[in-house]
C-alpha cells in the first residue's frame, strides 16, 4: 500500500514507501509523535527513517508535495520547530547508534537521533564522555549543531569543538561526508549554524577521558543576591577550568520561596583538587544545602520532561562578554523586579574561549557567561502580555553582544543577527546557497540563501 499525499485524506500507515516508519493522523502513536517538549503540532505525517536512503526519500517527498519540513532529533527546542501543522516531521530517533570508531584518538560516531543520556551511558564503560547538554533526553543533532554547551565546557569547549566529521543528507538527496578537508565550508557551517543545510545523520566527535566527577548543587539563602552573583563571578574567574558552574536564581512563584543555587561539576582527575576548586563557592553566602557528591559523569544529566500544555515558557538568552557590576545589578533587578525572571548564569572561558571566533559558526568566543532568562505565562497569553513579562529581562539583554541558538525562544530576523555577527552570517548564507538554495530546511533559526530586502520606509522606492 502506498501513502497518499497528505494534503488529501491521510492514508493508514504505509509499508514499503521507502520513507521508514510512517505515522499519519489517526494512527496509534501519532498523538505522541506530533508533540515536542514545548509544542504540539498537527503534521500531515511523521516519518522515522532507518537509514540515509529513507531520509533522502522523505526529503524528496516533502519537496514534491510542497510540505513544510521539520527535522527532529530530541525535540527540546523552545521554538517548537521540531513539529509543525500540515507538513512533514522527519524524526531521527532510529538513527541513534553510538560507536567508538577510533579507540586511540577517542573518536566516537554518534547518530543524530541519539540522546545525550544514551551517549553518556554508552561511553561510560570506555571511560569517555562528550561535553554536551544538561538533560538526558536532549537529542544529539539539534544540540550539537547549535554549539553544544555542557558540563565540561570550560575544560573541553563546545560539542562542535569536538566534531571532526559528519554525514549529511542534502536537499537534493546526496549524502556527503564532511570534515576539515572534505566540503570544509559546509563542515564549518554545521558547527554552530544549526539545521540549515541538510539532515545530519551522524557526527564523529573526539570524546574526552572522564570518569567520576564531583557534581551537585549548593543552595544559598537569597537574602543578598547581588553578593551571591558577584561572589560566584569572582570565584569562577579565579577557578581552574576543570570546574564548570551555573548559578540559578529562581524567583518566588506558586507558593515556593525564592532560591539561589550554584550547580557545580568538577571534572578533575584528582578528587582532592576537585573539592578545592568547589570550596570557594561554598563561602558565597549562607549555605542552606550541599548535595555535591562523587558520581559517574554519565549521571550528571537531568532526566527532563514535558512542559505543561497550560503554560508557556518564554525563554531568552544573552552571551555577555563581561559580567561587570552593572550587569550583576541588571541580573538582580530582573530577579527581584515587578516582573520576576528566572535566570541561569553559566560560566564560560577556558577551552571555550581558546577557539578563534571565525573557526566555527559559533562566533561569540569572548563571552564570559551565558545568561538564560525565562518567564512562564499562560499558554494563550497575548503578545502584549509576553512583552510585559519580559520587562526585567531587557535590562540583562542590554549587556549581551550575542545569543546562543539553542536557547532562543523566538526565531526572528533580529534573533538571527544576534546569533551570528555580520561576517559569520554572510559566510553562512554562501554555504546555504551552495547546499540548500531552495531553502528546504527553513524551520529553524533560518539562514536564507539571500538576505531579505528591508522594506522602503520613506520617499520613493528606487528602481
C-alpha positions in Angstrom: 0.0 0.0 0.0 1.4 3.4 -0.9 0.8 6.5 1.1 -1.5 9.2 -0.3 -0.4 12.8 -0.5 -1.1 14.3 3.0 -2.9 17.2 1.6 -5.7 14.7 0.8 -7.3 12.3 3.3 -4.4 10.8 5.2 -3.9 7.1 4.5 -3.1 4.5 7.1 0.5 3.9 8.0 2.1 2.7 4.8 4.6 -0.2 4.4 7.2 -0.2 1.7 7.0 3.5 0.9 10.8 3.9 1.3 10.3 6.6 3.9 10.8 4.5 7.0 8.1 4.2 9.7 5.2 6.5 8.8 2.5 7.9 11.1 -0.5 9.9 10.0 -3.4 11.3 11.9 -5.5 8.5 13.4 -2.5 6.1 13.7 -1.6 4.7 17.0 1.4 6.7 18.3 0.6 9.7 16.1 -0.6 11.8 19.1 2.7 11.3 20.9 4.7 11.8 17.7 3.2 15.2 17.0 4.4 16.6 20.3 7.7 18.0 21.4 8.7 19.2 24.8 7.4 22.7 24.3 5.0 22.5 21.4 2.2 20.4 19.9 1.6 20.3 16.1 -0.6 18.6 13.6 1.8 17.4 10.9 0.3 15.6 8.0 2.8 12.8 8.6 5.7 11.9 10.8 8.4 9.7 9.2 11.0 7.8 11.1 13.7 6.7 8.7 16.1 3.9 9.5 18.8 4.9 7.0 20.1 7.6 4.8 18.2 6.4 1.7 15.0 6.7 3.6 16.0 10.2 4.8 16.6 11.2 1.2 13.2 9.7 0.1 11.5 11.7 2.8 13.1 14.9 1.7 12.1 14.3 -1.9 8.6 13.6 -0.8 8.4 16.8 1.2 9.8 18.9 -1.7 7.5 17.3 -4.2 4.4 17.8 -2.1 5.3 21.3 -1.0 5.3 20.3 2.7 6.8 22.3 5.5 9.7 20.2 6.8 10.7 19.7 10.4 13.7 17.7 11.4 13.7 16.3 14.9 16.4 14.7 17.0 15.2 15.2 20.6 12.5 17.9 20.2 13.6 20.1 23.1 13.8 23.4 21.2 11.9 26.3 22.7 10.7 27.5 19.3 8.8 24.2 18.6 10.4 23.9 15.2 10.6 20.1 15.6 6.9 19.8 14.8 4.5 21.7 12.5 1.0 22.0 11.2 0.2 20.2 7.9 3.8 19.4 7.0 6.2 16.5 7.5 8.3 15.7 10.5 11.4 13.7 10.0 12.1 12.1 13.3 15.6 10.7 13.5 15.1 8.5 16.6 16.1 5.3 14.8 19.4 6.8 13.8 20.8 6.5 17.3 23.9 4.3 17.2 26.9 5.2 19.4 30.2 3.6 18.4 33.8 4.1 19.3 35.4 4.1 15.8 38.9 5.0 16.8 39.9 3.9 20.3 43.3 5.6 20.1 42.0 9.0 19.2 38.8 8.5 21.2 36.7 9.3 18.1 33.1 8.4 18.7 30.4 8.1 15.9 27.1 9.2 17.2 23.7 9.0 15.4 22.0 12.4 15.3 18.8 10.8 16.7 20.6 9.6 19.9 20.0 11.3 23.1 22.9 12.7 25.2 21.9 10.3 28.0 22.4 7.4 25.7 25.7 8.8 24.6 26.9 9.2 28.1 25.8 5.7 29.1 27.4 4.1 26.1 30.8 5.9 26.6 31.0 5.3 30.4 32.4 1.8 30.1 35.2 3.2 27.9 36.0 6.0 30.5 34.9 8.6 27.9 32.5 11.4 27.7 31.4 14.3 25.4 30.8 17.8 26.8 27.3 18.5 25.8 23.9 19.0 27.3 22.4 19.2 30.7 19.4 16.9 30.1 19.5 13.2 29.2 16.6 13.3 26.8 18.0 16.1 24.6 18.9 15.0 21.1 22.4 14.9 19.8 21.7 16.5 16.4 19.9 19.6 17.5 22.1 20.5 20.4 25.4 19.8 18.7 24.7 21.7 15.5 23.8 24.8 17.5 27.0 24.7 19.5 26.5 22.3 22.5 27.2 23.8 25.9 27.7 21.1 28.5 29.2 20.3 31.9 32.8 20.3 30.7 32.5 23.4 28.6 35.4 25.2 30.3 37.7 22.1 30.1 36.8 20.8 26.7 34.8 23.5 24.9 31.6 23.1 23.0 30.3 19.9 21.3 31.1 21.5 18.0 34.7 21.9 19.1 34.9 18.1 19.4 33.4 17.5 15.9 35.8 16.1 13.3 33.4 14.8 10.7 29.7 14.4 9.9 27.4 12.6 7.4 24.8 14.9 5.9 21.8 14.2 3.6 21.3 17.2 1.4 18.0 18.6 -0.1 18.9 17.0 -3.5 19.3 13.5 -1.9 23.0 13.3 -1.9 24.8 12.1 1.2 28.1 13.8 1.9 30.8 13.0 4.4 32.2 16.3 5.6 35.2 17.3 7.6 38.1 19.8 7.7 39.4 18.5 4.3 36.1 17.5 2.7 33.4 20.1 2.0 35.2 22.3 4.5 32.8 25.2 4.1 29.8 23.0 5.0 31.7 21.4 7.9 32.4 24.9 9.2 28.8 25.9 8.9 27.5 22.8 10.7 29.5 23.7 13.8 27.0 26.3 15.1 24.9 27.0 12.1 22.1 24.7 13.2 19.9 22.6 10.9 20.0 25.0 7.9 22.0 22.9 5.5 20.8 19.3 5.5 19.9 16.4 7.7 22.9 15.4 9.7 22.6 11.6 10.3 25.8 11.1 12.3 28.7 13.0 13.9 32.2 12.0 14.6 33.3 13.5 17.9 36.5 13.3 19.8 35.5 12.3 23.3 37.4 13.2 26.5 38.8 10.9 29.0 36.5 11.2 32.0 35.4 9.1 34.9 33.9 10.2 38.2 33.2 13.9 38.8 32.2 16.0 41.8 28.7 17.1 40.9 25.7 18.7 42.7 24.2 21.8 44.0 24.8 24.4 46.7 21.7 26.2 47.9 22.0 29.6 49.5 19.7 31.9 51.4 18.6 34.5 48.8 19.0 37.4 51.2 21.7 39.2 49.3 21.5 38.1 45.6 24.0 40.8 44.4 26.6 39.5 46.7 26.0 35.9 45.6 26.1 36.8 41.9 29.3 38.9 42.2 30.9 36.3 44.5 30.1 33.5 42.1 31.6 35.5 39.2 34.8 36.2 41.1 35.2 32.6 42.2 34.8 31.3 38.7 37.3 33.9 37.4 39.9 32.5 39.8 38.9 28.9 39.3 40.7 26.3 37.2 39.0 25.3 34.0 38.1 21.9 35.3 35.3 23.5 37.2 32.1 24.4 35.4 29.2 26.1 37.2 25.8 27.5 36.6 24.2 29.9 39.1 20.4 29.7 39.1 18.2 32.4 40.5 14.6 31.3 40.9 12.0 33.9 42.0 9.2 33.2 44.4 6.4 31.6 42.5 3.5 29.2 43.1 3.9 29.3 46.8 7.6 28.4 46.6 10.1 30.8 48.1 12.9 32.5 46.1 16.1 30.5 45.8 19.7 30.9 44.6 21.6 27.7 43.8 25.0 27.1 42.4 25.3 23.9 40.3 28.8 22.6 40.0 30.7 20.0 38.0 34.4 19.5 38.8 36.0 17.1 36.3 39.4 17.0 37.8 41.4 13.8 37.7 42.3 14.3 41.3 39.2 14.3 43.7 41.1 16.5 46.2 41.7 19.1 43.6 38.0 19.0 42.7 37.0 19.7 46.2 39.5 22.6 46.5 38.0 24.2 43.4 34.5 24.0 44.7 35.3 25.2 48.2 35.2 29.0 47.4 31.7 28.6 46.2 30.6 27.2 49.5 31.6 30.5 51.1 29.4 32.8 48.9 26.7 33.2 51.5 24.5 31.4 54.0 24.7 27.8 52.8 21.3 26.0 53.2 22.1 22.7 51.5 25.0 21.0 49.9 24.5 17.8 47.9 27.7 17.7 46.0 28.9 14.1 45.6 31.2 11.9 43.6 29.2 10.5 40.7 30.0 9.0 37.3 30.0 11.6 34.5 27.1 9.8 32.9 24.9 10.5 36.0 25.1 14.3 35.7 22.4 14.7 33.1 19.0 15.6 34.4 16.0 13.4 33.4 14.0 16.2 31.9 10.3 16.0 30.9 7.5 17.7 29.0 6.3 21.3 29.7 2.7 21.6 30.8 0.3 22.5 28.0 -1.5 25.0 30.2 1.6 27.3 30.4 4.2 28.7 28.0 7.8 29.1 28.8 9.2 32.3 27.3 12.9 31.9 27.0 15.7 34.4 26.1 19.5 34.3 26.4 22.4 36.6 26.1 26.2 35.9 25.7 27.8 38.5 28.0 31.5 39.4 27.4 32.0 40.6 30.9 29.8 40.2 33.9 30.7 43.5 35.4 28.9 45.2 38.4 26.4 46.9 36.1 25.5 43.5 34.5 25.2 42.0 38.0 22.8 44.8 39.0 20.7 44.1 35.9 20.5 40.4 36.8 19.4 41.2 40.3 16.9 43.7 39.1 15.3 41.1 36.8 15.2 38.5 39.6 13.7 40.8 42.2 11.6 43.2 40.0 7.9 43.7 39.3 8.2 41.0 36.6 10.4 38.4 38.3 12.5 36.4 35.9 14.2 33.1 36.5 17.8 33.3 35.4 20.7 30.9 34.9 24.2 32.2 34.6 26.6 29.7 33.0 30.3 30.3 33.3 32.3 30.1 30.1 36.0 30.8 29.4 38.8 28.2 29.4 38.7 25.9 26.4 35.6 27.6 25.1 37.5 30.8 24.7 40.6 29.4 23.1 38.8 28.8 19.8 39.1 31.6 17.3 35.8 33.4 16.5 35.9 32.5 12.8 37.0 28.9 13.4 33.4 27.7 13.7 30.0 29.3 13.0 29.6 29.8 16.8 31.4 33.1 16.9 30.9 34.6 20.3 34.1 33.2 22.0 34.7 36.3 24.1 31.7 35.7 26.3 32.4 35.3 30.0 28.9 34.0 30.8 25.8 32.7 29.0 22.8 34.2 30.8 19.5 32.4 30.2 16.2 34.0 31.3 12.7 32.5 31.5 9.2 33.6 32.4 6.1 31.5 32.5 2.9 32.9 31.0 -0.5 31.3 30.3 -0.4 29.3 27.1 -2.9 31.7 25.4 -1.1 34.9 26.6 -1.3 37.7 24.0 1.9 39.2 22.6 1.4 42.3 24.8 1.4 40.2 28.0 4.5 38.4 26.9 6.3 41.6 26.2 5.3 42.9 29.6 6.6 39.8 31.3 10.0 40.3 29.6 10.4 43.8 31.1 13.0 42.7 33.6 14.9 40.6 31.0 15.6 43.6 28.8 18.0 45.1 31.3 20.0 41.9 31.3 20.0 41.6 27.5 21.4 45.1 27.1 24.7 43.7 28.4 24.9 40.9 25.9 26.6 41.0 22.5 25.2 37.8 21.1 22.8 34.9 21.6 23.1 31.1 21.7 20.9 29.4 19.0 19.8 26.5 21.2 18.3 28.7 24.0 16.5 31.2 21.8 12.7 31.3 22.3 11.9 33.1 19.1 13.4 32.9 15.6 13.1 36.4 14.2 15.5 38.3 11.9 16.7 40.1 15.0 17.4 36.8 16.6 19.4 35.7 13.6 21.6 38.7 13.7 22.1 38.3 17.5 23.3 34.7 16.9 25.6 35.4 14.0 27.9 38.5 13.6 27.7 40.0 10.0 30.8 38.2 8.7 29.6 34.9 10.1 26.1 35.4 8.7 27.4 36.3 5.2 29.5 33.2 5.2 26.6 31.0 6.3 24.4 32.5 3.5 27.1 31.5 1.0 27.1 27.9 2.3 23.3 27.9 2.2 23.3 29.0 -1.4 25.7 26.1 -2.3 23.9 23.3 -0.5 20.2 24.3 0.0 19.5 27.1 -2.5 15.7 26.3 -2.3 15.7 26.7 1.5 14.0 23.3 2.1 15.5 23.4 5.6 13.7 26.6 6.8 12.1 25.6 10.1 15.0 26.7 12.3 16.7 30.0 13.0 16.7 30.3 9.3 19.7 31.4 7.3 18.0 32.3 4.0 20.2 31.8 0.9 19.8 35.5 0.1 19.3 38.2 2.8 15.8 39.6 2.9 15.4 43.1 1.4 14.4 45.7 4.0 11.1 47.5 3.2 11.4 51.1 2.0 10.2 53.3 4.8 10.2 56.8 3.3 10.4 58.6 0.0 10.1 56.9 -3.4 11.5 53.5 -4.0 14.4 53.4 -6.3 14.1 51.3 -9.4 
